Amino acid sequence: MTYRVTYTDEARRGIGSLAPDQRRAVIDAERDVLASRPYEAGIEFEGRGPNALRRLVLDKARVSIGYRVFPDRVEVTVVWLIGHP
C-alpha cells in the first residue's frame, strides 16, 4: 500500500529553509520510506498509537522529520522539518 504524503504549512516553510542536499534527502525519504512504510521508518515521538507524532532522523542529511500517519485516509502528513547545521 502506498501512502499519500502531504505537508502542513509549517513543514512547507521548513523544507524551503533547507539546503539543496537536505531537501533532496527529504524528498527521497518521502518517496521511499514515508510513502511505503511509515510505521517502520520513524519512532513515536509524542503520544501513542497509530496517530502518534513520529520522528524520522536522516542522520547523513542532518534533518529531522516530524509526521503523523492517518491509516483511515492512507495518508502521511509531515508536520515539521528541522535542518541541523
C-alpha positions in Angstrom: 0.0 0.0 0.0 1.3 3.5 -0.9 0.5 6.4 1.4 -0.1 9.8 0.1 2.4 12.3 1.7 1.2 15.8 2.4 2.9 18.8 4.1 1.5 21.3 6.6 2.2 25.0 6.0 4.9 24.9 8.7 6.6 21.9 7.0 6.5 23.7 3.7 8.3 26.6 5.2 10.7 24.2 6.8 11.6 22.5 3.5 12.1 25.9 2.0 14.8 26.7 4.6 16.8 23.5 4.0 20.0 23.3 1.9 19.6 21.6 -1.5 21.2 18.3 -0.4 18.9 18.3 2.7 15.9 18.9 0.5 16.8 16.1 -1.8 17.2 13.7 1.2 13.7 14.7 2.4 12.2 14.1 -1.0 13.9 10.7 -1.2 12.7 9.7 2.2 9.2 10.8 1.2 9.2 8.6 -1.8 11.0 5.7 -0.2 10.0 5.1 3.4 7.3 7.6 4.3 5.0 6.5 1.3 5.6 2.8 1.7 6.3 2.0 5.4 5.8 5.0 7.6 5.3 3.0 10.9 8.7 1.3 10.4 10.6 4.4 9.4 10.3 6.6 12.4 9.9 6.3 16.2 7.0 7.5 18.3 7.9 11.0 19.4 4.8 12.4 21.1 1.8 10.3 22.0 1.0 6.7 21.4 -0.8 4.6 18.9 -1.3 4.9 15.2 -1.9 8.6 15.2 1.1 9.5 17.3 3.6 12.1 16.2 6.5 10.2 14.8 10.1 11.4 14.1 12.4 10.2 11.4 16.0 11.4 11.6 18.0 11.5 8.4 21.5 11.5 10.0 23.5 11.8 6.9 21.5 14.8 5.7 21.2 16.3 9.2 17.4 16.6 9.0 14.6 15.6 11.4 11.1 15.0 10.1 8.0 15.0 12.3 5.0 13.3 10.8 1.6 11.7 11.6 0.1 8.6 9.9 -3.6 8.5 9.2 -4.3 4.9 8.2 -8.0 5.5 7.6 -7.1 8.1 4.9 -4.0 6.2 3.7 -2.1 9.5 4.3 1.1 10.7 6.0 1.2 14.3 7.0 4.6 15.9 7.5 4.1 18.3 10.4 7.6 19.8 10.7 11.1 19.6 9.3 14.2 20.7 11.1 17.6 21.0 9.4 20.7 20.8 11.6 23.8 22.8 10.5 
